[in-house]
């Protein structure tokens, strides 16, 4: 399994958990976990995009590392 396959699986698992929490209702614990899931998803999607960009420009995608949460969350939407 490639690094991207692993990352796609991680994203899928996070999304599944997010959907499950949204379906079960809103409690303070759910809200906190949802916020954490959103941050983890942002980091995972960012890493996947940067790996794809590295390959597009002839760089070694395996050298691309996950950015710190604070950096990813600071990106302009």
C-alpha positions as CSV (number, residue, x, y, z in Angstrom):
1,X,0.0,0.0,0.0
2,X,1.4,3.4,-1.0
3,X,1.7,6.4,1.3
4,X,-1.1,8.0,-0.6
5,X,-3.3,4.9,-0.1
6,X,-2.6,5.0,3.6
7,X,-3.5,8.7,3.6
8,X,-6.7,8.1,1.7
9,X,-7.7,5.4,4.2
10,X,-6.9,7.8,7.1
11,X,-9.1,10.5,5.5
12,X,-11.9,8.0,4.9
13,X,-11.8,6.8,8.6
14,X,-11.8,10.4,9.8
15,X,-14.8,11.3,7.6
16,X,-16.7,8.2,8.7
17,X,-16.2,9.1,12.4
18,X,-17.2,12.7,11.6
19,X,-20.4,11.5,10.0
20,X,-21.2,9.2,12.8
21,X,-20.7,12.0,15.4
22,X,-22.9,14.4,13.4
23,X,-25.7,11.7,13.3
24,X,-25.6,11.0,17.0
25,X,-26.3,14.5,18.2
26,X,-24.4,17.4,19.6
27,X,-22.9,17.2,23.1
28,X,-19.9,19.2,24.3
29,X,-17.8,16.1,23.9
30,X,-19.0,15.5,20.4
31,X,-18.4,19.2,19.5
32,X,-14.8,18.9,20.8
33,X,-14.1,15.7,18.9
34,X,-15.7,17.2,15.7
35,X,-13.3,20.2,16.0
36,X,-10.4,17.8,16.4
37,X,-11.5,15.7,13.4
38,X,-11.8,18.8,11.2
39,X,-8.3,19.9,12.1
40,X,-6.9,16.3,11.4
41,X,-8.8,16.3,8.1
42,X,-7.4,19.7,7.1
43,X,-3.9,18.4,7.8
44,X,-4.4,15.2,5.9
45,X,-5.9,16.9,2.8
46,X,-3.1,19.4,2.9
47,X,-0.5,16.7,3.0
48,X,-2.1,14.8,0.1
49,X,-2.3,18.0,-2.0
50,X,1.4,18.8,-1.3
51,X,2.5,15.2,-2.2
52,X,0.6,15.5,-5.4
53,X,2.2,18.8,-6.2
54,X,5.7,17.4,-5.4
55,X,5.1,14.6,-7.9
56,X,3.8,17.1,-10.5
57,X,7.0,19.1,-10.2
58,X,9.3,16.1,-10.2
59,X,10.1,16.0,-6.5
60,X,10.1,13.0,-4.2
61,X,6.6,13.0,-2.7
62,X,7.8,10.6,0.1
63,X,9.9,13.5,1.5
64,X,6.8,15.7,2.0
65,X,5.8,15.8,5.7
66,X,2.7,16.8,7.5
67,X,2.6,20.5,8.4
68,X,1.9,21.6,12.0
69,X,-1.8,22.1,12.8
70,X,-1.3,25.8,13.5
71,X,0.2,26.3,10.1
72,X,-2.5,24.4,8.2
73,X,-5.3,26.1,10.2
74,X,-3.8,29.5,9.3
75,X,-4.2,29.0,5.6
76,X,-6.5,31.4,3.8
77,X,-9.7,29.7,2.5
